[in-house]
Amino acid sequence: MPEDDRKDSLLKWDERFRSEGCVLGTNPSAYLIENMNTIISLAPGRRAVDIACGEGRNSIYLAKQGFQVVGLDISEAGLAKGRQWMEQEGVQIDFRLVNLETYQFTESYDLVINCNFLLRDLIPKSVAALSPGGIMVFDTLLDSPYVPTTHKKEFLLQPGELVRIFQGFPGAILVQEERLHDQMPTAKLIFRKK
Ligand SMILES: C[S@@+](CC[C@H](N)C(=O)[O-])C[C@H]1O[C@@H](n2cnc3c(N)ncnc32)[C@H](O)[C@@H]1O
């Protein structure tokens, strides 16, 4: 991504997260909730990483489900909110300030979640960070005529793209769908590494 776009993106998120309340709401991803029983039954362990965790709504949910969670994000304002929220909820999350464009995973995880964020170069690294049998949950915006034009094209998946990417990795796509007609169209997928 061009440097100016990256700075814009960071400033935008930092500014939003400094506002009152939770920008992305306090409810965890509905897709994560829908699939939690499957995830719990299949994940080989309880180490999880929440990619671009923002204010931590999904990290907190995973911690409550018994996962040891690392939350990664570039926004200090988002992470600060997450840390405060985590204390109120009485859970422990390792929130880390990182730039995912250059980030290298140094640990392996039984569960990787990637919600509302797209950095194509990070996907192979995320799969590599999964332990054998580990689960990856991907749920992010899909390009369609219904997506507001304020969203940059490069942050949107193209139809069929998510499946094509994951077909190239050793493992199985357990479920996948594209919700083109939702208010915010998304592509969703759950992958299990071999
Ligand atoms: C739409 S929010 C999603 C937050 C969270 N996944 C959720 O669904 O609640 C996108 C997040 O990506 C983060 N982000 C953007 N660029 C990033 C980068 N280069 N490295 C790390 N995080 C980044 C932003 O700070 C923001 O928290």
The ligand as a Gaussian input file, in Angstrom:
#p B3LYP/6-31G(d) Opt

LIG

0 1
 C      -12.659000      -2.391000      10.473000
 S      -11.519000      -2.414000      11.819000
 C      -11.754000      -4.095000      12.340000
 C      -11.537000      -4.320000      13.800000
 C      -11.879000      -5.737000      14.300000
 N      -11.273000      -6.783000      13.512000
 C      -13.378000      -5.936000      14.383000
 O      -13.954000      -6.593000      13.507000
 O      -13.966000      -5.404000      15.339000
 C       -9.953000      -2.474000      10.980000
 C       -8.763000      -2.480000      11.924000
 O       -7.557000      -2.647000      11.171000
 C       -6.530000      -1.943000      11.842000
 N       -5.409000      -1.751000      10.898000
 C       -5.418000      -1.062000       9.736000
 N       -4.199000      -1.121000       9.144000
 C       -3.413000      -1.871000       9.972000
 C       -2.051000      -2.285000       9.916000
 N       -1.257000      -1.951000       8.913000
 N       -1.567000      -3.045000      10.925000
 C       -2.374000      -3.381000      11.980000
 N       -3.664000      -3.027000      12.073000
 C       -4.178000      -2.273000      11.090000
 C       -7.212000      -0.656000      12.275000
 O       -6.504000       0.011000      13.271000
 C       -8.574000      -1.206000      12.712000
 O       -8.568000      -1.523000      14.082000

